[in-house]
Amino acid sequence: MKNPSGIQAFGIHLRRLREAHGMSQQELAYAADVSKLTIQRTENAKYSVTLDVLVSLAKGLRVSLPELLDFELPEESV
């Protein structure tokens, strides 16, 4: 993984968005048509998502792709 701190920051952001929408990991997985393991691994920075998964997550959360990607990168990642 080339940017582990950025991947971790995205995982934290995804968890916050999911919780703000009142969704469990399983509910988001179902809505986004991805596995619960994908959600778990993404939130725990064990998986670097593809564009296809990002689009699915945005649809599942009913947010725009820019909103899904609107998170702060840690200083060492910039």
C-alpha positions in Angstrom: 0.0 0.0 0.0 1.5 3.3 -1.1 -0.5 5.6 1.2 -1.5 3.8 4.4 -2.3 7.0 6.3 -4.6 8.2 3.5 -6.3 4.8 3.4 -6.8 4.9 7.1 -8.2 8.5 6.9 -10.7 7.3 4.3 -11.7 4.4 6.4 -12.5 6.7 9.4 -14.4 9.0 7.1 -16.5 6.1 5.7 -17.3 4.8 9.2 -18.5 8.3 10.2 -20.6 8.7 7.1 -22.1 5.2 7.6 -22.9 5.9 11.3 -24.3 9.4 10.4 -26.7 7.6 8.1 -27.7 5.2 10.9 -26.4 2.2 9.0 -24.7 -1.0 10.1 -21.8 -2.4 8.1 -24.2 -5.1 6.9 -26.8 -2.6 5.8 -24.2 -0.5 3.9 -22.9 -3.7 2.3 -26.4 -4.6 1.1 -27.2 -1.1 -0.1 -23.9 -0.8 -1.9 -23.9 -4.4 -3.3 -20.5 -5.2 -1.8 -19.6 -7.7 0.9 -19.6 -6.9 4.6 -15.9 -7.9 4.6 -15.2 -5.1 2.1 -16.8 -2.6 4.4 -14.9 -4.0 7.4 -11.6 -4.0 5.6 -12.1 -0.6 4.2 -13.0 1.0 7.5 -10.0 -0.7 9.2 -7.6 0.4 6.4 -6.9 -3.2 5.3 -8.1 -2.6 1.8 -7.6 0.1 -0.8 -10.9 0.4 -2.7 -11.3 0.6 -6.4 -13.2 3.3 -8.2 -16.0 0.7 -8.8 -16.3 0.1 -5.0 -16.2 3.9 -4.4 -19.1 4.4 -6.8 -21.0 1.6 -5.1 -20.4 3.0 -1.6 -21.6 6.4 -2.7 -24.8 4.9 -4.1 -25.3 2.8 -1.0 -24.9 5.9 1.3 -26.9 8.0 -1.2 -24.1 10.7 -1.3 -22.2 12.1 -4.2 -18.8 10.8 -5.0 -17.2 14.1 -4.1 -18.9 14.0 -0.7 -17.6 10.4 -0.2 -14.1 11.6 -1.0 -14.3 14.8 1.1 -12.0 14.0 3.9 -8.7 15.4 5.3 -5.5 13.7 4.4 -3.0 13.4 7.3 -0.1 15.9 6.9 2.4 13.3 6.0 0.2 12.2 3.1 0.0 15.6 1.5 
